[in-house]
Amino acid sequence: MDVEEFARRTLAGGMSEAGAAGLLRDRILEIKDVSTDYALAFAEAVIEEVRNTTGLSGDLFRFEPAGVTMGEFGVGSRGEGDFFAHRQLIPIIGKTGADVGVDEMDDAGAVRDHGKYIICTVDGMHSRLSDFPFLAGFHVTRATLRDVYVMGARPVSLLSDIHVADDGDVAKIFDYTAGVTAVADVMGVPLVTGSTLRIGGDMVLGTRMTGCVGAVGVAEHLTARRTTVPGDVLLMTEGAGGGTIATAALYSGFPEVVEHTINLHFLKACEALLASDVLTRIHTMTDVTNGGLRGDVYEMADTAGCRIVIDEAHLRGLVQPDVLAMLDALSIDYLGVSLDALLIVAPPDAEDAICRVIRSAGIRIERIGHVEAGAPESVLMVDGEEHDFLPRFRESAYTPVKKVVDTEPGNLEEMKQRVARAAMAAREKKDRIVHRLTG
């Protein structure tokens, strides 16, 4: 519970400060085992702080609201709304000296230094794994290392940031870190720095945990999305999922499926590629995560300016059988959910060599599609017939709660306009501040 937000809403609704303090006191007592006097004193202090920060004006204290909430727009839900919101960050960040920047919507960024590429990326832990810290740490670390590997880089260090709400047990940060370092130790990538904080400081009650893990890597040959060209073939490895599949399993009554997600197949496949001569023949690599294969192929086609055709013939066979059975039982579209498989784009004459390297690591891989010249789009072939392969508004609804909220707003285009205006206002504010600092 965010006590500051509660106070702001209550006061904005017309309630007196005394009334708001009393109501907040009761809410605090529902969550925290404290005395009534303490709860009231705390509530009154919150009201005072809200009073002191209400009505401030100027660039440093206000932002232009979009009038669209994160949940309404599907931000973080790896679909159309999420992709649109992320693209609004591009003009705010602006042109940089990066060799691979945010405008390419790739798995990681890259800058060149002394003839090599420095790769940097960060991944947030799955929000629904808050009560399962080890799983949260394990899967987010594996995810961030994947993003380094798919750029053709060898990871050299990790950083961790963990936030636990005020009532969360301190042991959560230890269990989370154990999950992070389990992956780090096996892959030989040191965790070198990090940060530990409370969510919202004193203002958020409860036990919710969130955090991220970042990674830095070094590469000599980039395998970014922009290098995909017509004539290439797409190869995909087997996938058993990570944080998303673990979450689906836990909250839908299939806890035994979580065990299948505890593996390092993807990372070991990439290690095998980095140790072989075939790496330099690969054009693009990515992991099947953002909105599933639907989302990743759509983004690849858009970045590379090509038409990508996916053939479903071998796809189902590349999903771990128990994971696929669970997805089928829950009516979850396996093409619209994160499978954590490795997707490789390369010229046809490199296919056999790539497959040999991957299979030598004990991992299955198959050709699943090809790249054509044409307008940027992605299509799915099923039994020789072409089908729509666009990402949905949100990724496949994979928990009971997500099935409830899985609706597409009827005013999506209007919402996009409002989001774009808010992003432009943030860019203009940045320009004003930069001018002030440098003028």
MIFIDREN-109373 format. One line per 8 residues: number of its first residue (from 0); their letters; for each residue x, y, z of C-alpha. Coordinates in Angstrom, 2 decimals, m for minus. Layout:
// residues N
NUM> a> X/Y/Z ~ ...
END
This chain:
// residues 439
0> mdveefar> 0.00/0.00/0.00 ~ 1.35/3.43/m0.97 ~ 0.37/5.66/1.97 ~ 1.41/8.85/0.19 ~ m0.80/8.08/m2.81 ~ m3.66/7.18/m0.46 ~ m3.30/10.55/1.30 ~ m3.11/12.52/m1.94
8> rtlaggms> m6.23/10.86/m3.34 ~ m8.17/11.25/m0.10 ~ m7.36/14.95/0.24 ~ m8.00/15.58/m3.47 ~ m11.45/14.05/m2.93 ~ m12.33/16.81/m0.47 ~ m11.77/15.11/2.90 ~ m10.33/17.21/5.71
16> eagaagll> m6.76/16.62/6.86 ~ m7.99/15.27/10.19 ~ m10.40/12.91/8.48 ~ m7.75/11.72/6.03 ~ m5.31/11.11/8.87 ~ m7.87/9.04/10.75 ~ m8.71/6.98/7.69 ~ m5.02/6.42/6.92
24> rdrileik> m4.40/5.44/10.55 ~ m6.96/2.65/10.19 ~ m5.41/1.41/6.94 ~ m1.96/1.34/8.56 ~ m3.30/m0.71/11.49 ~ m4.69/m3.25/9.01 ~ m1.18/m3.90/7.72 ~ 1.32/m3.08/10.47
32> dvstdyal> 1.46/m4.40/14.04 ~ 1.89/m1.02/15.72 ~ 0.10/0.99/18.39 ~ m2.82/3.23/17.51 ~ m0.87/6.28/18.68 ~ 2.07/5.40/16.41 ~ m0.23/4.80/13.43 ~ m1.92/8.17/13.92
40> afaeavie> 1.38/10.02/14.32 ~ 2.68/8.37/11.19 ~ m0.52/9.22/9.27 ~ m0.37/12.86/10.38 ~ 3.27/13.09/9.26 ~ 2.30/11.73/5.85 ~ m0.49/14.30/5.58 ~ 1.99/17.07/6.47
48> evrnttgl> 4.45/15.93/3.79 ~ 1.69/15.71/1.19 ~ 0.54/19.22/2.10 ~ 4.08/20.56/1.71 ~ 4.51/19.01/m1.76 ~ 1.08/19.77/m3.21 ~ 0.68/22.61/m5.71 ~ 4.36/23.11/m6.52
56> sgdlfrfe> 4.98/24.47/m10.01 ~ 7.86/24.60/m12.46 ~ 9.89/22.14/m14.49 ~ 11.57/20.58/m11.48 ~ 8.36/19.76/m9.66 ~ 5.76/18.91/m12.29 ~ 5.39/16.75/m15.37 ~ 2.79/16.86/m18.11
64> pagvtmge> 0.46/13.89/m17.54 ~ m0.67/11.73/m20.43 ~ m3.94/10.89/m18.72 ~ m3.21/7.24/m19.53 ~ m2.15/4.76/m16.85 ~ 0.56/2.14/m17.20 ~ m1.96/m0.66/m16.80 ~ m4.43/0.78/m19.30
72> fgvgsrge> m1.72/1.10/m21.92 ~ m0.19/m2.29/m21.25 ~ 3.26/m0.94/m20.42 ~ 5.41/m3.85/m19.31 ~ 2.99/m6.33/m20.86 ~ 5.09/m6.86/m24.00 ~ 2.52/m5.98/m26.61 ~ 1.46/m3.14/m28.89
80> gdffahrq> 1.02/m0.55/m26.13 ~ 4.31/m1.47/m24.49 ~ 6.24/m1.29/m27.79 ~ 4.70/2.10/m28.58 ~ 5.61/3.51/m25.17 ~ 9.19/2.32/m25.49 ~ 9.55/3.97/m28.88 ~ 8.59/7.30/m27.33
88> lipiigkt> 11.80/7.13/m25.31 ~ 13.90/7.37/m28.48 ~ 13.43/11.13/m29.14 ~ 13.85/11.89/m25.42 ~ 17.23/10.14/m25.33 ~ 18.15/11.56/m28.72 ~ 21.10/10.77/m30.95 ~ 24.10/9.40/m29.10
96> gadvgvde> 27.50/8.05/m30.03 ~ 26.39/4.46/m29.45 ~ 27.08/1.87/m32.14 ~ 23.80/0.20/m31.17 ~ 21.42/2.64/m29.49 ~ 17.92/2.59/m28.13 ~ 16.49/3.52/m31.52 ~ 17.24/m0.01/m32.75
104> mddagavr> 15.12/m1.63/m29.99 ~ 17.76/m4.34/m29.61 ~ 18.45/m6.60/m26.64 ~ 21.34/m4.43/m25.45 ~ 23.28/m1.30/m26.34 ~ 26.83/m1.15/m27.68 ~ 29.62/1.40/m27.79 ~ 33.04/0.97/m29.37
112> dhgkyiic> 36.21/1.38/m27.33 ~ 39.77/0.51/m28.42 ~ 38.53/m1.60/m31.30 ~ 36.04/m3.64/m29.29 ~ 32.37/m3.26/m28.48 ~ 31.28/m2.72/m24.89 ~ 27.82/m4.17/m24.38 ~ 25.50/m2.97/m21.61
120> tvdgmhsr> 22.05/m4.19/m20.66 ~ 19.65/m4.48/m17.73 ~ 16.59/m6.63/m17.01 ~ 13.95/m6.24/m14.35 ~ 12.92/m9.25/m12.25 ~ 9.47/m10.68/m12.88 ~ 7.12/m8.71/m10.67 ~ 5.06/m11.76/m9.68
128> lsdfpfla> 8.08/m13.60/m8.28 ~ 8.22/m11.24/m5.28 ~ 7.33/m14.10/m2.93 ~ 9.90/m16.40/m4.55 ~ 13.15/m14.41/m4.28 ~ 15.53/m17.15/m5.41 ~ 13.53/m17.75/m8.57 ~ 13.36/m13.98/m9.16
136> gfhvtrat> 17.13/m13.62/m8.87 ~ 17.92/m16.70/m10.92 ~ 15.68/m15.85/m13.84 ~ 16.50/m12.15/m14.08 ~ 20.23/m12.94/m14.07 ~ 19.82/m15.52/m16.78 ~ 17.77/m13.00/m18.77 ~ 20.33/m10.20/m18.59
144> lrdvyvmg> 23.17/m12.56/m19.53 ~ 21.12/m13.72/m22.52 ~ 20.87/m10.13/m23.70 ~ 24.65/m9.79/m23.64 ~ 25.27/m13.11/m25.37 ~ 22.84/m12.43/m28.21 ~ 24.85/m9.34/m29.14 ~ 27.79/m11.67/m29.82
152> arpvslls> 29.47/m10.64/m26.58 ~ 31.05/m12.42/m23.66 ~ 29.70/m11.12/m20.33 ~ 32.36/m9.88/m17.92 ~ 30.43/m8.49/m14.94 ~ 27.02/m8.23/m13.29 ~ 25.32/m5.63/m11.10 ~ 22.24/m6.10/m8.93
160> dihvaddg> 19.61/m3.72/m7.60 ~ 17.03/m4.97/m5.12 ~ 14.16/m3.08/m3.47 ~ 11.93/m4.55/m0.75 ~ 8.94/m2.78/0.78 ~ 8.98/m1.67/4.41 ~ 7.38/m4.84/5.88 ~ 9.36/m7.28/3.76
168> dvakifdy> 11.65/m9.76/5.51 ~ 15.34/m8.87/5.20 ~ 15.97/m12.48/4.15 ~ 14.42/m11.69/0.78 ~ 17.52/m9.79/m0.30 ~ 19.69/m12.76/0.67 ~ 17.58/m15.35/m1.16 ~ 17.39/m13.10/m4.23
176> tagvtava> 21.15/m12.63/m4.23 ~ 21.62/m16.39/m3.92 ~ 19.55/m16.79/m7.09 ~ 21.65/m14.17/m8.87 ~ 24.95/m15.70/m7.87 ~ 23.89/m19.26/m8.62 ~ 23.86/m18.28/m12.29 ~ 26.90/m16.03/m11.91
184> dvmgvplv> 29.00/m18.77/m10.33 ~ 28.18/m21.43/m12.92 ~ 28.79/m19.06/m15.85 ~ 31.90/m17.52/m14.31 ~ 30.60/m13.93/m14.45 ~ 31.23/m12.00/m11.22 ~ 28.61/m9.91/m9.44 ~ 30.65/m6.78/m8.74
192> tgstlrig> 28.27/m4.11/m7.42 ~ 24.69/m3.30/m6.56 ~ 22.21/m1.43/m4.42 ~ 19.67/m2.41/m1.76 ~ 16.78/m0.09/m0.89 ~ 13.21/m0.08/0.37 ~ 10.44/0.52/m2.16 ~ 9.27/4.08/m1.54
200> gdmvlgtr> 11.20/4.29/1.72 ~ 8.67/4.66/4.55 ~ 5.78/5.31/2.18 ~ 5.04/1.81/0.84 ~ 3.68/m0.75/3.29 ~ 3.67/m4.47/2.61 ~ 6.25/m7.05/1.56 ~ 6.49/m6.51/m2.21
208> mtgcvgav> 9.94/m6.88/m3.76 ~ 11.28/m5.66/m7.08 ~ 14.70/m5.28/m8.61 ~ 16.93/m5.71/m11.62 ~ 20.22/m7.20/m12.73 ~ 22.48/m5.54/m15.28 ~ 25.40/m6.94/m17.23 ~ 28.40/m5.67/m19.16
216> gvaehlta> 30.05/m7.63/m21.95 ~ 32.74/m7.32/m24.60 ~ 32.42/m8.24/m28.28 ~ 34.43/m8.09/m31.48 ~ 31.55/m9.06/m33.80 ~ 28.08/m7.64/m33.23 ~ 24.96/m9.69/m33.95 ~ 22.46/m6.83/m33.76
224> rrttvpgd> 18.99/m6.90/m35.33 ~ 19.79/m4.34/m38.02 ~ 22.08/m6.82/m39.82 ~ 19.18/m9.13/m40.77 ~ 18.89/m9.19/m44.58 ~ 16.65/m10.80/m47.22 ~ 17.67/m14.37/m47.95 ~ 18.58/m15.14/m44.34
232> vllmtega> 17.09/m18.10/m42.51 ~ 15.81/m18.14/m38.92 ~ 16.89/m20.89/m36.53 ~ 15.46/m21.43/m33.05 ~ 16.60/m23.56/m30.12 ~ 14.42/m25.43/m27.67 ~ 12.90/m23.34/m24.87 ~ 11.44/m24.13/m21.45
240> gggtiata> 10.76/m20.55/m20.40 ~ 12.05/m18.51/m17.49 ~ 10.38/m16.04/m15.14 ~ 7.19/m15.83/m17.17 ~ 6.70/m19.60/m17.43 ~ 7.62/m20.03/m13.76 ~ 5.01/m17.40/m12.87 ~ 2.36/m19.05/m15.06
248> alysgfpe> 3.10/m22.39/m13.44 ~ 3.04/m21.10/m9.85 ~ m0.14/m19.06/m10.08 ~ m2.08/m21.52/m12.22 ~ m1.49/m24.64/m10.11 ~ 1.41/m26.27/m12.02 ~ 4.34/m25.82/m9.57 ~ 6.08/m28.95/m10.90
256> vvehtinl> 6.69/m27.17/m14.21 ~ 8.93/m24.59/m12.51 ~ 11.70/m27.20/m12.30 ~ 12.01/m27.22/m16.09 ~ 12.88/m23.52/m16.09 ~ 15.96/m24.06/m13.91 ~ 18.57/m24.62/m16.61 ~ 21.34/m22.76/m18.42
264> hflkacea> 20.80/m24.28/m21.89 ~ 20.56/m20.90/m23.61 ~ 23.74/m19.53/m22.06 ~ 25.69/m22.71/m22.81 ~ 24.51/m22.63/m26.43 ~ 25.82/m19.09/m26.72 ~ 29.12/m20.05/m25.09 ~ 29.50/m22.77/m27.71
272> llasdvlt> 28.88/m20.24/m30.48 ~ 31.36/m17.75/m29.04 ~ 34.01/m20.47/m28.94 ~ 33.50/m21.37/m32.61 ~ 34.41/m19.73/m35.91 ~ 30.76/m19.74/m36.99 ~ 29.89/m16.74/m34.80 ~ 31.16/m14.27/m37.41
280> rihtmtdv> 28.76/m15.76/m39.98 ~ 25.71/m15.00/m37.83 ~ 23.85/m11.80/m38.69 ~ 21.45/m11.50/m35.74 ~ 20.67/m13.20/m32.45 ~ 17.92/m12.53/m29.96 ~ 16.07/m14.33/m27.19 ~ 12.39/m15.17/m27.52
288> tngglrgd> 11.04/m13.05/m24.70 ~ 9.25/m9.75/m25.46 ~ 5.70/m10.82/m26.20 ~ 6.95/m14.21/m27.32 ~ 7.97/m15.02/m30.88 ~ 5.18/m12.71/m32.11 ~ 6.75/m9.69/m30.45 ~ 10.39/m10.44/m31.20
296> vyemadta> 9.91/m11.21/m34.89 ~ 7.75/m8.10/m35.32 ~ 10.47/m5.92/m33.76 ~ 13.20/m7.59/m35.84 ~ 11.29/m7.00/m39.05 ~ 10.72/m3.35/m38.13 ~ 14.36/m2.71/m37.18 ~ 15.85/m4.49/m40.22
304> gcrivide> 13.22/m3.23/m42.71 ~ 12.46/m6.74/m43.98 ~ 9.59/m9.21/m44.25 ~ 9.98/m12.21/m41.95 ~ 8.07/m15.43/m42.62 ~ 7.74/m17.99/m39.81 ~ 6.69/m21.62/m40.50 ~ 4.90/m23.27/m37.57
312> ahlrglvq> 5.89/m26.80/m38.64 ~ 8.77/m27.17/m36.14 ~ 7.77/m24.60/m33.55 ~ 5.68/m26.67/m31.12 ~ 8.34/m29.35/m31.01 ~ 10.87/m26.83/m29.71 ~ 8.85/m26.08/m26.57 ~ 9.64/m28.29/m23.58
320> pdvlamld> 6.81/m30.90/m23.54 ~ 5.57/m30.30/m19.98 ~ 5.68/m26.54/m20.50 ~ 3.74/m26.87/m23.76 ~ 1.18/m29.18/m22.10 ~ 0.63/m26.58/m19.36 ~ 0.24/m23.76/m21.89 ~ m2.25/m25.82/m23.90
328> alsidylg> m4.20/m26.76/m20.77 ~ m4.45/m23.09/m19.79 ~ m5.27/m21.90/m23.35 ~ m2.14/m19.72/m23.43 ~ m0.83/m18.93/m26.91 ~ 2.70/m20.35/m26.86 ~ 3.71/m17.96/m29.65 ~ 2.79/m14.92/m27.56
336> vsldalli> 4.64/m15.74/m24.36 ~ 8.32/m15.72/m23.40 ~ 9.93/m19.09/m24.13 ~ 13.55/m18.03/m23.54 ~ 14.66/m19.78/m26.71 ~ 17.61/m18.56/m28.79 ~ 16.68/m17.11/m32.19 ~ 19.47/m16.93/m34.79
344> vappdaed> 19.36/m15.20/m38.18 ~ 22.07/m16.18/m40.66 ~ 22.68/m16.86/m44.36 ~ 21.56/m20.33/m45.52 ~ 25.12/m21.54/m46.11 ~ 25.88/m21.08/m42.39 ~ 22.88/m23.08/m41.17 ~ 24.52/m26.50/m40.97
352> aicrvirs> 27.59/m25.22/m39.13 ~ 25.48/m23.28/m36.62 ~ 23.25/m26.27/m35.96 ~ 26.26/m28.55/m35.45 ~ 27.70/m26.21/m32.81 ~ 24.38/m25.86/m30.95 ~ 23.65/m29.60/m31.06 ~ 27.17/m30.38/m29.84
360> agirieri> 26.16/m28.57/m26.65 ~ 23.21/m30.98/m26.29 ~ 20.58/m28.48/m27.37 ~ 17.94/m28.91/m30.06 ~ 17.67/m26.38/m32.88 ~ 15.56/m26.19/m36.06 ~ 14.95/m23.82/m38.96 ~ 11.69/m21.98/m38.37
368> ghveagap> 11.56/m19.32/m41.09 ~ 13.24/m17.01/m43.55 ~ 13.66/m13.34/m44.45 ~ 12.30/m11.73/m47.61 ~ 12.60/m8.32/m49.20 ~ 9.51/m6.17/m48.79 ~ 7.68/m3.91/m46.41 ~ 8.57/m4.60/m42.74
376> esvlmvdg> 6.12/m7.20/m41.44 ~ 5.96/m10.65/m39.89 ~ 3.70/m13.48/m41.04 ~ 3.03/m17.03/m39.87 ~ 2.66/m19.98/m42.25 ~ 0.39/m22.78/m41.03 ~ m0.08/m25.74/m43.38 ~ 0.96/m23.57/m46.31
384> eehdflpr> m1.45/m20.75/m45.50 ~ m0.39/m17.27/m44.42 ~ m1.71/m15.99/m41.09 ~ m1.42/m12.76/m39.12 ~ 1.61/m12.78/m36.84 ~ 1.33/m9.35/m35.25 ~ 1.87/m8.95/m31.51 ~ m1.32/m8.54/m29.50
392> fresaytp> m2.06/m5.54/m27.29 ~ m0.55/m7.54/m24.43 ~ 1.49/m10.75/m24.39 ~ m0.53/m13.94/m23.87 ~ m2.44/m13.76/m20.58 ~ m0.55/m16.34/m18.51 ~ m2.01/m16.00/m14.98 ~ m5.63/m15.89/m13.72
400> vkkvvdte> m5.30/m12.15/m12.97 ~ m3.87/m11.42/m16.42 ~ m6.81/m13.21/m18.03 ~ m9.13/m10.78/m16.23 ~ m7.24/m7.64/m17.31 ~ m6.51/m8.89/m20.83 ~ m8.62/m6.37/m22.71 ~ m7.70/m3.95/m25.47
408> pgnleemk> m8.88/m0.35/m25.00 ~ m11.38/0.88/m27.55 ~ m9.68/4.29/m27.73 ~ m6.14/2.99/m28.34 ~ m5.28/5.51/m31.06 ~ m6.40/8.41/m28.90 ~ m4.33/7.03/m26.01 ~ m1.29/6.79/m28.28
416> qrvaraam> m1.65/10.46/m29.18 ~ m1.81/11.44/m25.52 ~ 1.20/9.28/m24.65 ~ 3.17/10.78/m27.56 ~ 2.31/14.32/m26.41 ~ 3.49/13.56/m22.88 ~ 6.76/12.14/m24.25 ~ 7.29/15.26/m26.36
424> aarekkdr> 6.70/17.44/m23.27 ~ 9.38/15.48/m21.41 ~ 11.80/15.97/m24.30 ~ 11.13/19.71/m24.35 ~ 11.70/19.90/m20.60 ~ 15.00/18.07/m21.01 ~ 16.05/20.58/m23.67 ~ 15.19/23.49/m21.38
432> ivhrltg> 17.25/22.06/m18.52 ~ 20.18/21.20/m20.76 ~ 20.12/24.74/m22.14 ~ 20.14/26.09/m18.60 ~ 23.11/23.91/m17.65 ~ 25.15/24.72/m20.73 ~ 23.96/28.20/m21.68
END
